[in-house]
Amino acid sequence: MDLSQKILDKVLEALCCRQDLCDCWGKKPEEQKQELEKRNIKHPFRESLSRIDSSSSATDGVKGSRERHDSEHSRTDSVSSQSNVSGDSKYYKTTPVIDMKPIEFWTANREKVQPKRHLPTESEISIDNLQKDLYEVVEEEDLCLTDEQKLAQYQLGQLHFGLQYELSSKTLVIKLIEAKDLPPPYCLDENKQDMAHSNPYCRISLLPDKKNSQQTTVQRKTQEPVWNDHFTFEIPYSEAERRTLEILVKDFDKYSRHCVIGQVLLPLGNVNLVKGGHMWKPLSPGSAEQQDLGEILLSLNYLPSAGRLNVDVMKAKGLLQTDLVGGSDPFVKISLVIFEKPTKTKKTSCKKNTIDPVFNESVSFNVTSQQLDTTSVVISVWDHNSKRKDEFVGRIVLGKYGTGPHEVTHWNRMLQSQRSPVAQWHSLRARQDCDQVSPASIAVP
């Protein structure tokens, strides 16, 4: 082999297969194809070698090898899913493959597609299927009527009263003077014992507060009552202007529910309270209201070391009036019930001629910690009568079989604050209401 042939071999070795990285040089094209098929490797110069003519010169081979070598370098710089591997060499690294899949967002952020609503057909729509209570129009005639029109339309009589705000004491003074032309009882309630005469009295409230209401005395058997009673409400002037004066005229009946004869609603923002004055207002029909039996203030205290439950009866207010003259003579019975069985009953003293009694009396019961979970305390308010049987006024139940959420809350506060008294106001309930929700109430007569 001459010198020029050796130089050409060295150049090809440097450009194509330097440092013996590939064993393809010096072999015939048929041998190269067979060897590559055995290894199942894509050689970078496979296409170029198939095109090389055996009769071409060494210079043409060097030129073709250089062009394809440059094209392969440009291909490896771009991102593709095809890897270019050179033989089985340990020095030739594989180009990383990037899988370009579409980004899938978190499925929780996808909006849920609501199903199509079923629209009723014409055959399914009828007047009978409509809910009439949703389409009732509230009558606002009362808001548009004048006093003369109310008096002529309702014919419930008129109420004479006065009011004035005293800036020095920050109190609102209301005077209930009289009423006239009240309707007879049979026009309002067919169950009245006396069908010809009413026993009227008034209850005054500053709406929306109905808790601190006050009431007049009861005038017996008359449709032209005269009271001349004064009432005071301690309230700031700015707050008084936002209130509405409500005066309910009721008919007292000892043997049935006190029915409402009529009412007067007067927004105080429309009145010059500082100047004050007297006025006649026609009565409008009153809305059906829940019977108000009054409230009672109780304090509970449990001493676990002594095993003693203390119940303090402090005072009551706004009790249902059961006597025509002098209000009522209320007293309180406290009954201890364990496992729906009454064990002991105690009572307070009787307060004469009042519907707002102050007792400040305490009773105690021996109750162990184990019995406390099954204990109920029944608080009943009665009206004392010397000539006949005592009359029931109202009741609540505390403990295991409480009569409402307020009663349950008071009992739980006592359990969490043992050795410390816990006081709370409670609204009295009718016996039937208590019996429906509390077995302890049924057990106590």
C-alpha positions as CSV (number, residue, x, y, z in Angstrom):
1,M,0.0,0.0,0.0
2,D,1.5,3.3,-1.0
3,L,1.8,6.4,1.0
4,S,-1.2,8.2,-0.4
5,Q,-3.5,5.3,0.4
6,K,-2.3,5.3,4.0
7,I,-3.0,9.1,4.3
8,L,-6.5,8.6,2.9
9,D,-7.2,5.9,5.4
10,K,-6.0,8.1,8.3
11,V,-8.3,10.9,7.2
12,L,-11.4,8.7,6.9
13,E,-10.6,7.2,10.3
14,A,-10.4,10.6,11.8
15,L,-13.6,11.9,10.3
16,C,-15.9,8.8,10.4
17,C,-14.6,6.2,12.7
18,R,-12.0,7.8,14.8
19,Q,-10.5,5.9,17.7
20,D,-12.2,2.7,16.4
21,L,-15.6,3.8,17.7
22,C,-17.2,1.9,14.8
23,D,-16.2,-1.3,13.1
24,C,-17.9,-0.5,9.8
25,W,-14.8,0.7,8.0
26,G,-13.1,-1.7,5.7
27,K,-16.2,-4.0,5.3
28,K,-18.3,-4.4,2.2
29,P,-21.8,-2.9,2.0
30,E,-23.4,-6.4,2.1
31,E,-21.5,-7.3,5.2
32,Q,-22.4,-4.0,6.9
33,K,-26.1,-4.5,6.2
34,Q,-26.1,-8.0,7.6
35,E,-24.3,-7.0,10.7
36,L,-26.6,-4.1,11.4
37,E,-29.7,-6.2,10.9
38,K,-28.4,-8.7,13.5
39,R,-27.8,-5.9,16.0
40,N,-31.1,-4.1,15.1
41,I,-29.3,-0.8,15.4
42,K,-29.8,2.2,13.2
43,H,-26.4,3.3,12.0
44,P,-26.0,7.0,11.3
45,F,-24.2,6.2,8.0
46,R,-26.4,3.4,6.8
47,E,-28.1,5.4,4.1
48,S,-24.9,7.0,2.9
49,L,-23.1,3.6,2.7
50,S,-25.9,2.1,0.5
51,R,-25.5,5.0,-1.9
52,I,-21.7,4.8,-2.2
53,D,-20.6,3.4,-5.4
54,S,-17.7,0.9,-5.2
55,S,-16.2,2.5,-8.2
56,S,-16.2,6.1,-6.7
57,S,-13.0,7.6,-5.7
58,A,-11.8,8.0,-2.1
59,T,-12.2,11.8,-2.4
60,D,-15.9,11.5,-3.2
61,G,-16.3,9.2,-0.2
62,V,-14.6,11.6,2.1
63,K,-16.9,14.5,0.9
64,G,-20.1,12.4,1.3
65,S,-19.1,11.3,4.7
66,R,-18.4,14.8,5.8
67,E,-21.8,16.1,4.6
68,R,-23.8,13.4,6.3
69,H,-21.8,13.8,9.4
70,D,-22.8,17.5,9.6
71,S,-26.4,16.7,8.9
72,E,-26.4,14.2,11.8
73,H,-25.1,16.8,14.2
74,S,-27.8,19.2,13.3
75,R,-30.4,16.5,13.8
76,T,-29.2,15.6,17.3
77,D,-29.5,19.3,18.4
78,S,-33.3,19.3,17.7
79,V,-35.9,17.7,19.9
80,S,-37.3,14.5,18.4
81,S,-38.7,11.2,19.5
82,Q,-36.0,9.3,17.6
83,S,-32.8,8.3,19.3
84,N,-29.5,8.2,17.4
85,V,-27.3,5.5,18.8
86,S,-23.9,4.6,17.3
87,G,-23.2,0.9,17.3
88,D,-22.7,-0.7,20.6
89,S,-20.2,1.9,21.8
90,K,-20.0,2.8,25.4
91,Y,-19.0,6.3,24.7
92,Y,-21.8,7.4,22.4
93,K,-24.7,8.8,24.5
94,T,-28.4,8.6,23.6
95,T,-30.4,11.8,23.0
96,P,-33.2,12.2,25.7
97,V,-36.7,11.6,24.5
98,I,-39.4,14.2,25.5
99,D,-43.0,13.0,25.5
100,M,-45.1,15.9,24.4
101,K,-48.5,15.0,25.8
102,P,-51.3,17.5,26.3
103,I,-51.6,19.0,29.7
104,E,-54.5,17.6,31.7
105,F,-55.8,20.0,34.4
106,W,-57.0,18.8,37.8
107,T,-60.4,17.3,37.4
108,A,-61.7,19.0,40.6
109,N,-61.6,22.3,38.8
110,R,-63.8,21.2,36.0
111,E,-67.3,22.5,36.1
112,K,-69.9,19.9,36.5
113,V,-72.4,19.8,33.7
114,Q,-75.9,20.1,35.1
115,P,-78.5,17.8,33.6
116,K,-81.1,19.3,31.5
117,R,-84.2,20.3,33.4
118,H,-87.5,18.7,32.6
119,L,-89.8,21.3,31.3
120,P,-93.5,20.5,31.8
121,T,-95.7,20.1,28.8
122,E,-98.9,22.0,28.3
123,S,-100.9,18.9,29.4
124,E,-99.0,18.8,32.7
125,I,-99.8,22.4,33.6
126,S,-103.1,23.0,35.3
127,I,-104.4,25.5,37.8
128,D,-105.0,22.7,40.3
129,N,-101.3,21.9,40.5
130,L,-100.3,25.5,41.4
131,Q,-99.5,26.2,45.1
132,K,-101.9,28.9,45.9
133,D,-100.1,30.0,49.1
134,L,-97.1,31.1,46.9
135,Y,-99.3,33.5,44.9
136,E,-101.4,35.1,47.5
137,V,-101.4,38.8,47.4
138,V,-101.0,40.4,50.8
139,E,-103.8,42.9,51.4
140,E,-102.3,46.3,52.3
141,E,-105.7,48.1,52.5
142,D,-105.1,48.8,56.2
143,L,-102.0,50.9,55.4
144,C,-104.0,53.1,52.9
145,L,-107.2,53.6,54.9
146,T,-107.8,56.8,56.9
147,D,-109.0,56.7,60.5
148,E,-112.6,57.4,59.4
149,Q,-112.5,54.6,56.8
150,K,-111.1,52.1,59.4
151,L,-113.8,53.0,61.9
152,A,-116.5,52.5,59.3
153,Q,-115.2,49.3,57.9
154,Y,-114.1,47.4,61.0
155,Q,-116.5,48.8,63.6
156,L,-114.3,47.7,66.5
157,G,-114.5,51.0,68.5
158,Q,-112.0,53.7,69.3
159,L,-109.1,54.1,71.8
160,H,-108.2,57.3,73.6
161,F,-104.6,57.6,74.8
162,G,-101.8,60.1,75.2
163,L,-98.0,60.0,75.0
164,Q,-95.0,62.3,75.7
165,Y,-91.3,61.9,75.9
166,E,-89.5,63.4,79.0
167,L,-86.0,64.5,78.0
168,S,-84.9,65.0,81.6
169,S,-85.5,61.4,82.7
170,K,-85.2,59.9,79.2
171,T,-88.5,58.1,79.5
172,L,-91.6,57.7,77.3
173,V,-94.8,58.2,79.2
174,I,-98.0,56.6,77.8
175,K,-101.4,57.2,79.3
176,L,-104.3,54.8,78.5
177,I,-107.5,56.9,79.1
178,E,-110.5,55.1,77.7
179,A,-112.2,53.2,74.9
180,K,-115.7,53.4,73.4
181,D,-118.0,51.5,71.1
182,L,-116.3,48.1,71.7
183,P,-118.1,45.2,70.0
184,P,-119.9,42.6,72.1
185,P,-118.1,39.3,72.8
186,Y,-120.4,37.2,70.6
187,C,-119.0,39.1,67.5
188,L,-115.5,37.9,68.3
189,D,-115.8,34.5,70.0
190,E,-118.7,32.2,70.2
191,N,-117.2,30.3,73.2
192,K,-117.5,33.2,75.6
193,Q,-119.5,32.6,78.7
194,D,-120.9,36.1,78.9
195,M,-122.1,36.9,75.4
196,A,-123.3,40.4,76.1
197,H,-120.5,42.1,78.1
198,S,-116.7,42.3,77.7
199,N,-114.0,42.6,80.4
200,P,-111.5,44.7,78.5
201,Y,-107.9,45.5,79.3
202,C,-104.9,46.8,77.3
203,R,-101.4,45.5,76.7
204,I,-98.8,48.1,75.6
205,S,-95.5,47.2,73.8
206,L,-92.8,49.1,71.9
207,L,-92.3,46.9,68.9
208,P,-90.2,44.9,68.0
209,D,-89.7,44.4,71.8
210,K,-92.6,42.4,73.2
211,K,-90.8,41.1,76.3
212,N,-91.1,44.4,78.3
213,S,-94.8,44.9,77.7
214,Q,-97.2,46.4,80.3
215,Q,-100.9,46.1,80.8
216,T,-103.8,48.0,82.4
217,T,-106.3,46.8,84.9
218,V,-109.4,44.8,83.8
219,Q,-112.6,46.7,83.6
220,R,-115.5,44.4,84.3
221,K,-118.6,44.0,82.1
222,T,-118.4,47.1,80.0
223,Q,-118.1,48.2,76.4
224,E,-117.0,51.7,77.4
225,P,-114.0,51.1,79.7
226,V,-112.2,53.9,81.5
227,W,-108.6,53.2,82.8
228,N,-106.6,56.4,83.3
229,D,-103.4,54.3,83.8
230,H,-99.9,55.6,83.2
231,F,-97.0,53.6,81.9
232,T,-93.3,54.6,81.5
233,F,-90.6,53.1,79.3
234,E,-87.0,54.0,79.8
235,I,-85.6,54.4,76.3
236,P,-83.3,56.8,74.5
237,Y,-85.0,59.4,72.3
238,S,-83.2,58.2,69.2
239,E,-84.3,54.7,69.8
240,A,-87.9,55.7,70.7
241,E,-88.3,57.3,67.2
242,R,-87.5,53.9,65.6
243,R,-90.1,52.0,67.6
244,T,-93.8,51.3,66.9
245,L,-96.3,51.7,69.7
246,E,-98.6,48.6,69.8
247,I,-101.7,48.7,72.0
248,L,-103.7,45.5,72.1
249,V,-107.2,45.7,73.6
250,K,-108.2,42.2,74.9
251,D,-111.2,40.7,76.5
252,F,-110.6,38.9,79.7
253,D,-112.3,35.5,80.2
254,K,-111.6,33.3,83.2
255,Y,-112.6,30.1,81.5
256,S,-111.2,30.5,78.0
257,R,-108.4,32.2,76.1
258,H,-108.2,36.0,76.3
259,C,-109.2,37.1,72.8
260,V,-108.0,40.3,71.0
261,I,-110.7,42.8,70.4
262,G,-108.5,45.1,68.3
263,Q,-105.2,46.9,68.1
264,V,-103.6,50.3,67.4
265,L,-100.2,50.5,65.7
266,L,-98.6,53.9,65.7
267,P,-95.0,54.5,64.4
268,L,-93.5,56.9,66.9
269,G,-91.3,58.5,64.2
270,N,-94.5,60.1,62.8
271,V,-95.3,61.8,66.2
272,N,-93.7,64.8,67.9
273,L,-92.8,63.0,71.1
274,V,-91.4,66.0,72.9
275,K,-94.5,68.0,72.4
276,G,-96.8,65.0,73.0
277,G,-100.6,65.1,73.1
278,H,-103.8,63.1,73.2
279,M,-105.5,61.3,70.3
280,W,-108.3,59.0,69.4
281,K,-107.5,56.1,67.2
282,P,-109.8,53.5,65.6
283,L,-109.1,49.8,66.4
284,S,-108.0,47.5,63.6
285,P,-108.3,43.6,63.6
286,G,-105.5,42.1,65.6
287,S,-103.5,39.2,64.2
288,A,-103.7,35.7,65.8
289,E,-101.1,35.6,68.5
290,Q,-99.7,32.9,70.7
291,Q,-101.1,33.0,74.2
292,D,-98.6,34.9,76.4
293,L,-98.5,33.3,79.9
294,G,-95.6,35.4,81.2
295,E,-92.0,34.7,82.2
296,I,-90.1,33.5,85.2
297,L,-86.5,34.0,86.4
298,L,-84.8,31.0,87.8
299,S,-81.3,30.2,89.2
300,L,-79.8,26.7,89.3
301,N,-76.8,25.5,91.3
302,Y,-75.5,22.0,91.8
303,L,-73.1,21.0,94.6
304,P,-71.5,17.6,93.7
305,S,-69.7,17.1,97.0
306,A,-73.0,17.5,99.0
307,G,-75.2,15.9,96.3
308,R,-77.6,18.9,96.5
309,L,-79.5,20.7,93.7
310,N,-80.6,24.2,94.5
311,V,-83.4,26.0,92.6
312,D,-83.9,29.7,93.3
313,V,-87.2,31.2,92.2
314,M,-86.4,34.9,91.9
315,K,-89.3,36.6,90.2
316,A,-91.9,36.5,87.4
317,K,-93.5,39.1,85.1
318,G,-96.4,39.5,82.8
319,L,-98.3,36.5,84.2
320,L,-101.6,35.6,82.8
321,Q,-104.3,37.5,84.8
322,T,-106.8,35.1,86.3
323,D,-108.7,37.5,88.5
324,L,-110.8,40.4,87.4
325,V,-109.8,42.5,90.4
326,G,-106.3,42.8,91.7
327,G,-104.6,40.6,89.1
328,S,-103.6,37.2,90.5
329,D,-102.3,35.5,93.6
330,P,-99.4,33.5,92.1
331,F,-97.1,30.9,93.7
332,V,-94.7,28.4,92.2
333,K,-94.5,24.6,92.6
334,I,-91.1,22.8,92.0
335,S,-91.3,19.1,91.4
336,L,-88.3,16.7,91.2
337,V,-88.7,13.9,88.7
338,I,-86.3,10.9,88.4
339,F,-86.8,8.3,85.7
340,E,-90.2,9.8,84.8
341,K,-91.4,9.4,88.5
342,P,-92.1,12.3,90.8
343,T,-90.1,12.0,94.0
344,K,-90.6,15.3,95.8
345,T,-92.6,18.6,95.4
346,K,-92.0,21.9,97.1
347,K,-93.6,25.4,96.7
348,T,-93.0,29.0,97.3
349,S,-95.1,31.5,99.3
350,C,-98.1,33.2,97.6
351,K,-97.9,36.8,96.4
352,K,-101.1,38.7,96.6
353,N,-102.8,40.8,93.9
354,T,-100.0,40.9,91.3
355,I,-99.0,39.6,87.9
356,D,-95.3,40.6,88.5
357,P,-94.4,38.8,91.7
358,V,-91.0,38.9,93.4
359,F,-90.2,35.7,95.3
360,N,-86.5,35.4,96.0
361,E,-87.0,32.0,97.5
362,S,-84.8,28.9,97.3
363,V,-85.6,25.1,97.5
364,S,-83.1,22.3,97.5
365,F,-83.2,18.5,96.6
366,N,-80.8,15.7,97.4
367,V,-79.6,14.4,94.0
368,T,-76.5,12.2,93.5
369,S,-74.2,12.7,90.6
370,Q,-75.4,9.4,89.1
371,Q,-79.0,10.5,89.3
372,L,-78.3,13.9,87.7
373,D,-78.4,12.4,84.2
374,T,-81.9,11.1,84.7
375,T,-83.3,14.1,86.6
376,S,-85.9,16.6,85.5
377,V,-87.3,19.6,87.4
378,V,-90.8,20.8,86.7
379,I,-91.6,24.4,87.4
380,S,-95.3,25.2,87.6
381,V,-96.9,28.6,88.3
382,W,-100.4,28.5,89.9
383,D,-102.9,31.1,91.0
384,H,-104.2,30.7,94.6
385,N,-107.9,30.7,95.2
386,S,-109.3,30.5,98.8
387,K,-112.8,29.5,97.8
388,R,-112.1,27.1,94.9
389,K,-109.4,25.0,93.3
390,D,-106.1,26.7,92.4
391,E,-105.8,27.6,88.8
392,F,-102.9,26.6,86.5
393,V,-101.0,29.5,84.8
394,G,-98.0,28.0,83.1
395,R,-95.1,25.6,83.2
396,I,-91.6,24.7,82.0
397,V,-89.4,21.6,82.5
398,L,-85.6,21.6,83.0
399,G,-83.2,18.7,82.9
400,K,-83.3,15.4,81.0
401,Y,-86.8,16.0,79.5
402,G,-86.6,19.8,78.9
403,T,-89.5,21.5,77.2
404,G,-87.3,23.6,74.8
405,P,-83.9,24.7,73.7
406,H,-83.7,27.5,76.3
407,E,-84.4,25.1,79.1
408,V,-81.8,22.6,77.8
409,T,-79.2,25.4,77.5
410,H,-79.9,26.5,81.1
411,W,-79.4,23.0,82.4
412,N,-76.2,22.4,80.5
413,R,-74.8,25.7,81.7
414,M,-75.4,24.5,85.3
415,L,-73.6,21.2,84.6
416,Q,-70.6,23.0,83.2
417,S,-70.5,25.6,86.1
418,Q,-71.0,23.4,89.1
419,R,-70.9,25.2,92.5
420,S,-71.8,28.4,90.8
421,P,-75.4,29.7,90.4
422,V,-76.6,30.2,86.8
423,A,-79.7,32.4,86.3
424,Q,-81.9,32.7,83.2
425,W,-85.4,33.9,82.1
426,H,-87.9,31.4,80.8
427,S,-91.2,31.8,79.0
428,L,-94.0,29.8,80.5
429,R,-95.8,27.3,78.4
430,A,-99.3,25.7,78.4
431,R,-99.7,22.3,80.0
432,Q,-100.7,20.7,76.7
433,D,-97.5,22.0,75.1
434,C,-95.3,20.7,77.8
435,D,-97.0,17.3,77.9
436,Q,-96.4,16.8,74.1
437,V,-92.6,17.1,74.5
438,S,-91.8,16.1,78.0
439,P,-92.7,12.8,79.8
440,A,-91.8,14.5,83.1
441,S,-94.6,17.0,82.6
442,I,-97.1,14.2,82.1
443,A,-95.9,12.6,85.4
444,V,-96.7,15.8,87.4
445,P,-100.4,16.7,87.8
